[in-house]
Amino acid sequence: MGHWGWRPLMLGLFISAWVVGCNLVTDTIVPSASPSRFPVTLTVGRLPTAQISAAPTRAAPTPQPTEESSPTPQQYVVQPGDTLAGVAAQFRLSVTMLQSANPGAATLTPGQTLIIPAPLALIVPPPTCYENRSGSLLCLGRVENPLDFPVENVAVEVRLLRADESLAISQRATVEQISIPAGGFAPYQTTFHADEDDFSRADAHLLTAISGDPQRFVMLLIEDVAGEASEGRVLVRAVIYNPGEQNAELLRVFVTLLDSVGQVIGYRVVPFDAGTTLDAGENLPLEIELTPQVIAVTPEYALYVEAKAVEP
């Protein structure tokens, strides 16, 4: 996981955690207050006005229109010299997606017609990139799901472009969230280790995404969500409540920090120990601390929980 490392979160048992671009601290459980429940797994709030310390910033991109994929498949006639990888790159697809839509097309023949599958219509705004103390470049972004069903297996390509729009370097970034719920979003990150002082801006586009199963995850309630900023760190408190009749296995908690224009300025992924469950009717309070990358007077925070039903 690079130089950011792993540290424990105390939830009775230890829970491993990963922070993007900051030093880690130990998290602890706090008592829950009287619940005010929100029937969603993605809860967004705003911190009280507070000044947050800045990390080194570099190459914040000029805002560009978000990219949305075509809703219908296309056809493409193979030209001399074409390869699967080349055609896939031309249509911003993975080779796997192109092969899945064209079984048996391991070798291309000029004149052959390929089905170009339509990627799901997800929105991929440009990422923002920050220079780390080590000299590497950390790029943070988000993938938005405007559809009325969840999506999974989401990956994007992040590109650093020069002033003449030529490609300086690119890298694939896989969204860590297993599923992006309908109407929700998920953060991603990628790190460039090459020295690319001449790049002008960063952009990103969708590589892969498939329809998800709406029943795959248990709907938990997120209660008493509150955040505060102090001495360059953000502290988010919440209570996870299981309102269903089935026990739930807790998988991971995602906390994302956003600036006033919706750019990701930091996020943290907190996976639970295997087998950690939340019984029906019970709740679990938690407290998570993370450090943003830039100054934001009133940052927003988003909290998302992944959990699956425990088989009887």
Buried (B, 14 or more C-beta within 10 A) or exposed (E): EBEBEEBEBEBEEEBBBBBBBBEBBEBEBBEBEEEEEBEBBBBBBEBEEBEBEBBEBEBBBEEEEEBBBEEEEEEBEBEEEBEBEEBBBEBBBBBEBBBEBBEEBEEBEEEBEBBBBBBBBBBBBBBBBBBBEEEBBBBBBBBBBEBEEBBBBBBBBBBBBEEEEEEBBBBEBBBBBBBBBBEBBBBBBBBBEEEBEEBBBBBBBBBBBEEBEEEEBBBBBBBBBEBEBEEBBBBBBBBBBBEBEBBBBBBBBBBBBBBEEEBBBBBBBBBBEEEBBBEBEEBBBBBBBBBBBBBBEEBBBBBBBBBBBBEE
